[in-house]
Amino acid sequence: MITVLTGAGISTESGIPDYRGPRGLWRTDPDHLKLVTIDYYLADPDIRRRSWEFRRSSPAWDAEPNAAHLALVELERAGKLDRLITQNVDGLHQKAGSDPGRVLELHGNMWGVVCVGCGARSTLREALDRIDAGEDDPSCLACGSIIKTTTVMFGEALDQNVLAEAVDAAERCEVFLAIGTSLQVQPAAGLAGLAAESGARLIIVNAEPTPYDDLAAEVIRDPISVAVPRLLARL
């Protein structure tokens, strides 16, 4: 079976920029970084207001899955895919048709909203509708606490259940395919090394070198929307 890890590179070809990368917005504009940092977000109503507007303007609203997303759906339908682990929060894998039960979102999902107090959940669309109706800083309707998107912000821990399932998938697979990820953000990056150490064949599809290239049986630098369908057809 094949376990897949995807990063920002698979979504850039759908028009979603890489915010975390070396030239990404989080590194080049520290002020924008505050919008997705939990301590700043909780402490400052103005940061929360700007963060909601940042989510509103995301290109993910109009983004469509590309050929690489669709090829992974075909891999699943062929019975070859164990788990699809992603560092992305855009939901494009599910939009392409991937089984949500097989998709492990390490960094959460931008389309949901959660209360930091009581855990009540709603949707991003509902929060933005409340802002449009006149609420500058919408709070939880159940308890009045601060709400945020269901993304993992800087300073927050990953969901340990999701991470544990990702670790299991990396350890048991025969092939571990890393697509569009620099393999520099831990603990996601460590899954590639764990898979290789557990005996899996590691294949990396990424434009730039990664710290795990030396462990890989194959490294592919071609554009992802071309390379991934071709590779999966071969596998």
LINWODA-V675048 format. One line per field, one symbol per residue. ss: DSSP state (@ for helix, = for strand, . for the rest). psi: psi as a letter, one per 30 degrees, with the letter a starting at -180 (. if undefined). burial: I if it has 16 or more other ideal C-beta (glycine too) atoms within 10 Angstrom, else O. Layout:
ss: ???
psi: ???
burial: ???
This chain:
ss: .=====.@@@@@............@@@@.@@@@@@@=@@@@@@.@@@@@@@@@@@@..@@@.....@@@@@@@@@@@...======.....@@@@@......===..========.....===@@@@@@@@@......=......======..=.....@@@@@@@@@@@@@..=====..........@@@@@@@@...=====.......@@@..===...@@@@@@@@@@@.
psi: lkkkkkaffffefggjljfflegleeefifefeffgkeeeeffjeeeeeeeeeeeegkffefkkkafeeeeeeeeeffgfkdkjkkflgfgfeeefgkjfffkjjegakfflkkkfdfgkkaleeeeeeeefffjeiklkfefglklllhljlkfllljfeeeeeeeeeefflekjjkkhkfhfjlfeefeeeeeefggljkkkjkelllfgeffkfkkkflkefeeeeeeeee.
burial: OIIIIIIIIIIIIIOIOIIIIOOOIIOOOOOIIIIIIOOIIIOOOOIIIIIIOOIOOIOIOOIOIIIIIIIIIOIIOOOOIIIIIIIIIIIIIIOIOIOOOIIIIIIIIIIIIIIOOOOOOIOIOOIIOIOOOOOOOIOIOOOOOIIIIIIIIOOIOIIOOIIOOIIOIIIOIOIIIIIIIIIOIOOIIOIIIIIIOOOIIIIIIIOOOIOIOOIIOOIIOOOIIOIIIOIIOOO
